[in-house]
């Protein structure tokens, strides 16, 4: 292609490389999302032809106490899950960066994330069984009072959050570790020569230069936490007493248990808009497109 400039050739090759991923995105994300928007304006029970109802589903959603309760539980789950997950991930990343380069350690930390969510949920369901579970056996061994965990309305969502913290903190650690390895070592060496303490270096050098990675971790973790479903479906099925019926579980119930696909789609579209607004706000507040490394 002699008529094309080098820049145009590079752009063309770049588009060719992302073309398969773009096709997958359009087929499995963009098209279903567009269909969901259309279905949200209909009344459809999956068995007969849908018929147009306009904004009725959205009006019903605004008056639905269970919808708002699901959003509240999802937000509470995020508050239980994300801060500790991010802090533990960052701690593990800094520890690995400073203390070990072992591939075995990295693999062990990442392993829980590589396991199936359903498998992890089943294992923890057995471990947290109030009668036969190993966790209560250890609690009793140390003279403490056994707990119901997933069977207690006050502890169920906390227990689900703990399961997912254990599963996802390794991924957070790997992402933070990748970010740490891009920070020039001479910055720490110069600060050390100036007598700066380790904590001051972490606060003044590490955290600011990890900001782009932090934005990515927070955005993906929060949006992922709002979509929690499989762990709850396996361990609590929304109970006990609806204490874990988060918004996505309620959406799935409406779609496939109550056969209200139009209403479920309306809630899905609303949740998508909430997550989009959160993402844009988070990226603006933390200046995601800027770098402190100049």
FISE-771745 format. One record per residue (C-alpha): residue number from 1; residue in one letter; chain; x, y, z. Coordinates in steps of 0.25 Angstrom, whole numbers, plus 5000, padded with zeros to 4 digits. Layout:
<nodes>
[NUM a A [X Y Z]]
...
</nodes>
This chain:
<nodes>
[1 x A [5000 5000 5000]]
[2 x A [5010 5011 4995]]
[3 x A [4999 5022 4995]]
[4 x A [4997 5021 5010]]
[5 x A [5006 5028 5020]]
[6 x A [5013 5021 5032]]
[7 x A [5003 5027 5042]]
[8 x A [4991 5022 5033]]
[9 x A [4997 5008 5032]]
[10 x A [4999 5007 5047]]
[11 x A [4985 5011 5049]]
[12 x A [4980 5001 5039]]
[13 x A [4988 4990 5046]]
[14 x A [4983 4994 5060]]
[15 x A [4968 4994 5055]]
[16 x A [4971 4980 5049]]
[17 x A [4976 4975 5062]]
[18 x A [4964 4980 5070]]
[19 x A [4954 4975 5059]]
[20 x A [4951 4961 5066]]
[21 x A [4949 4967 5079]]
[22 x A [4940 4978 5073]]
[23 x A [4932 4968 5066]]
[24 x A [4930 4960 5080]]
[25 x A [4927 4973 5087]]
[26 x A [4916 4977 5077]]
[27 x A [4910 4963 5076]]
[28 x A [4910 4959 5091]]
[29 x A [4909 4973 5098]]
[30 x A [4905 4984 5089]]
[31 x A [4894 4976 5082]]
[32 x A [4888 4970 5095]]
[33 x A [4888 4984 5102]]
[34 x A [4881 4990 5090]]
[35 x A [4870 4979 5091]]
[36 x A [4869 4981 5106]]
[37 x A [4866 4996 5104]]
[38 x A [4855 4992 5094]]
[39 x A [4849 4981 5102]]
[40 x A [4848 4990 5114]]
[41 x A [4837 4998 5107]]
[42 x A [4829 4985 5106]]
[43 x A [4821 4975 5114]]
[44 x A [4827 4961 5111]]
[45 x A [4825 4948 5119]]
[46 x A [4835 4940 5110]]
[47 x A [4823 4932 5105]]
[48 x A [4815 4941 5096]]
[49 x A [4818 4953 5087]]
[50 x A [4822 4965 5095]]
[51 x A [4814 4978 5094]]
[52 x A [4817 4992 5095]]
[53 x A [4814 4999 5108]]
[54 x A [4823 5011 5107]]
[55 x A [4829 5016 5121]]
[56 x A [4820 5008 5129]]
[57 x A [4831 4998 5134]]
[58 x A [4839 5010 5138]]
[59 x A [4828 5016 5146]]
[60 x A [4825 5003 5153]]
[61 x A [4840 5002 5156]]
[62 x A [4840 5016 5163]]
[63 x A [4828 5011 5172]]
[64 x A [4834 4997 5175]]
[65 x A [4840 4996 5189]]
[66 x A [4847 4983 5186]]
[67 x A [4855 4990 5174]]
[68 x A [4860 5001 5184]]
[69 x A [4863 4991 5195]]
[70 x A [4871 4983 5184]]
[71 x A [4879 4996 5181]]
[72 x A [4881 4999 5196]]
[73 x A [4886 4984 5198]]
[74 x A [4895 4985 5186]]
[75 x A [4901 4998 5191]]
[76 x A [4903 4993 5205]]
[77 x A [4910 4981 5199]]
[78 x A [4919 4990 5191]]
[79 x A [4923 4997 5204]]
[80 x A [4925 4984 5211]]
[81 x A [4933 4978 5200]]
[82 x A [4941 4989 5192]]
[83 x A [4949 4996 5203]]
[84 x A [4955 4984 5209]]
[85 x A [4957 4977 5196]]
[86 x A [4965 4989 5190]]
[87 x A [4973 4991 5203]]
[88 x A [4977 4976 5204]]
[89 x A [4980 4976 5189]]
[90 x A [4989 4988 5191]]
[91 x A [4996 4982 5203]]
[92 x A [4999 4969 5196]]
[93 x A [5004 4976 5184]]
[94 x A [5014 4985 5192]]
[95 x A [5018 4973 5200]]
[96 x A [5021 4965 5187]]
[97 x A [5028 4977 5181]]
[98 x A [5037 4979 5193]]
[99 x A [5039 4965 5198]]
[100 x A [5038 4954 5187]]
[101 x A [5038 4952 5172]]
[102 x A [5034 4938 5174]]
[103 x A [5024 4933 5163]]
[104 x A [5019 4922 5172]]
[105 x A [5014 4933 5182]]
[106 x A [5008 4941 5171]]
[107 x A [5001 4929 5166]]
[108 x A [4996 4925 5180]]
[109 x A [4990 4939 5182]]
[110 x A [4983 4939 5168]]
[111 x A [4978 4925 5169]]
[112 x A [4965 4928 5176]]
[113 x A [4961 4938 5165]]
[114 x A [4964 4927 5155]]
[115 x A [4954 4917 5161]]
[116 x A [4939 4917 5157]]
[117 x A [4930 4926 5165]]
[118 x A [4920 4915 5167]]
[119 x A [4931 4906 5171]]
[120 x A [4936 4916 5181]]
[121 x A [4922 4919 5186]]
[122 x A [4920 4904 5188]]
[123 x A [4933 4902 5196]]
[124 x A [4930 4913 5205]]
[125 x A [4915 4909 5207]]
[126 x A [4920 4896 5212]]
[127 x A [4931 4902 5221]]
[128 x A [4921 4912 5227]]
[129 x A [4911 4902 5230]]
[130 x A [4906 4905 5244]]
[131 x A [4906 4890 5248]]
[132 x A [4916 4883 5240]]
[133 x A [4925 4894 5235]]
[134 x A [4940 4895 5238]]
[135 x A [4939 4910 5241]]
[136 x A [4930 4907 5253]]
[137 x A [4938 4895 5257]]
[138 x A [4950 4905 5258]]
[139 x A [4942 4915 5265]]
[140 x A [4937 4905 5276]]
[141 x A [4951 4900 5277]]
[142 x A [4956 4914 5282]]
[143 x A [4944 4915 5292]]
[144 x A [4936 4925 5283]]
[145 x A [4921 4924 5280]]
[146 x A [4918 4917 5267]]
[147 x A [4910 4926 5257]]
[148 x A [4900 4924 5246]]
[149 x A [4907 4932 5236]]
[150 x A [4899 4930 5223]]
[151 x A [4887 4926 5231]]
[152 x A [4886 4939 5239]]
[153 x A [4879 4951 5233]]
[154 x A [4889 4960 5240]]
[155 x A [4901 4953 5235]]
[156 x A [4898 4947 5222]]
[157 x A [4902 4959 5213]]
[158 x A [4914 4961 5221]]
[159 x A [4918 4946 5219]]
[160 x A [4916 4948 5204]]
[161 x A [4925 4960 5204]]
[162 x A [4936 4952 5211]]
[163 x A [4935 4941 5201]]
[164 x A [4937 4951 5190]]
[165 x A [4948 4959 5197]]
[166 x A [4956 4946 5198]]
[167 x A [4953 4942 5183]]
[168 x A [4956 4956 5177]]
[169 x A [4967 4962 5185]]
[170 x A [4977 4954 5178]]
[171 x A [4973 4960 5165]]
[172 x A [4974 4974 5171]]
[173 x A [4988 4971 5176]]
[174 x A [4993 4967 5162]]
[175 x A [4987 4980 5156]]
[176 x A [4994 4988 5167]]
[177 x A [5007 4980 5165]]
[178 x A [5007 4983 5150]]
[179 x A [5005 4998 5153]]
[180 x A [5016 4998 5164]]
[181 x A [5026 4992 5154]]
[182 x A [5024 5004 5144]]
[183 x A [5028 5014 5155]]
[184 x A [5043 5017 5153]]
[185 x A [5052 5012 5164]]
[186 x A [5061 5024 5164]]
[187 x A [5049 5032 5171]]
[188 x A [5050 5023 5183]]
[189 x A [5065 5024 5183]]
[190 x A [5065 5039 5182]]
[191 x A [5055 5040 5193]]
[192 x A [5063 5030 5202]]
[193 x A [5075 5039 5201]]
[194 x A [5067 5051 5205]]
[195 x A [5063 5043 5218]]
[196 x A [5049 5041 5214]]
[197 x A [5042 5030 5222]]
[198 x A [5035 5017 5216]]
[199 x A [5021 5022 5219]]
[200 x A [5024 5036 5213]]
[201 x A [5029 5030 5200]]
[202 x A [5017 5021 5200]]
[203 x A [5008 5034 5202]]
[204 x A [5015 5044 5193]]
[205 x A [5021 5035 5182]]
[206 x A [5014 5021 5181]]
[207 x A [4999 5025 5183]]
[208 x A [4999 5037 5173]]
[209 x A [5006 5029 5163]]
[210 x A [4997 5018 5164]]
[211 x A [4985 5027 5162]]
[212 x A [4982 5022 5148]]
[213 x A [4982 5007 5153]]
[214 x A [4974 5011 5165]]
[215 x A [4963 5017 5156]]
[216 x A [4962 5004 5148]]
[217 x A [4962 4995 5160]]
[218 x A [4951 5004 5167]]
[219 x A [4942 5005 5154]]
[220 x A [4943 4990 5151]]
[221 x A [4941 4986 5165]]
[222 x A [4930 4994 5168]]
[223 x A [4922 4991 5155]]
[224 x A [4925 4976 5157]]
[225 x A [4920 4977 5172]]
[226 x A [4907 4983 5167]]
[227 x A [4906 4971 5158]]
[228 x A [4908 4961 5169]]
[229 x A [4898 4949 5166]]
[230 x A [4905 4935 5165]]
[231 x A [4910 4935 5179]]
[232 x A [4897 4939 5185]]
[233 x A [4889 4929 5176]]
[234 x A [4898 4918 5181]]
[235 x A [4899 4921 5196]]
[236 x A [4886 4929 5200]]
[237 x A [4877 4930 5188]]
[238 x A [4873 4944 5193]]
[239 x A [4870 4940 5207]]
[240 x A [4869 4939 5218]]
[241 x A [4857 4948 5219]]
[242 x A [4862 4955 5206]]
[243 x A [4874 4960 5213]]
[244 x A [4883 4957 5201]]
[245 x A [4873 4960 5190]]
[246 x A [4882 4970 5183]]
[247 x A [4877 4977 5171]]
[248 x A [4883 4967 5160]]
[249 x A [4877 4955 5168]]
[250 x A [4863 4963 5168]]
[251 x A [4865 4966 5153]]
[252 x A [4867 4951 5150]]
[253 x A [4856 4947 5158]]
[254 x A [4846 4956 5151]]
[255 x A [4852 4951 5137]]
[256 x A [4852 4936 5139]]
[257 x A [4843 4933 5152]]
[258 x A [4832 4944 5150]]
[259 x A [4833 4944 5135]]
[260 x A [4833 4959 5135]]
[261 x A [4844 4961 5124]]
[262 x A [4840 4975 5121]]
[263 x A [4841 4980 5135]]
[264 x A [4854 4973 5137]]
[265 x A [4860 4980 5125]]
[266 x A [4855 4993 5130]]
[267 x A [4862 4991 5143]]
[268 x A [4875 4986 5136]]
[269 x A [4875 4999 5127]]
[270 x A [4874 5007 5140]]
[271 x A [4885 5000 5147]]
[272 x A [4894 5002 5134]]
[273 x A [4891 5017 5134]]
[274 x A [4895 5017 5149]]
[275 x A [4908 5010 5147]]
[276 x A [4911 5019 5135]]
[277 x A [4909 5031 5143]]
[278 x A [4917 5026 5154]]
[279 x A [4929 5022 5145]]
[280 x A [4929 5036 5138]]
[281 x A [4928 5043 5152]]
[282 x A [4940 5034 5157]]
[283 x A [4948 5036 5145]]
[284 x A [4946 5051 5146]]
[285 x A [4949 5052 5161]]
[286 x A [4962 5044 5160]]
[287 x A [4966 5050 5147]]
[288 x A [4968 5036 5140]]
[289 x A [4973 5041 5127]]
[290 x A [4985 5049 5134]]
[291 x A [4998 5044 5139]]
[292 x A [5006 5049 5151]]
[293 x A [5019 5043 5145]]
[294 x A [5025 5055 5137]]
</nodes>
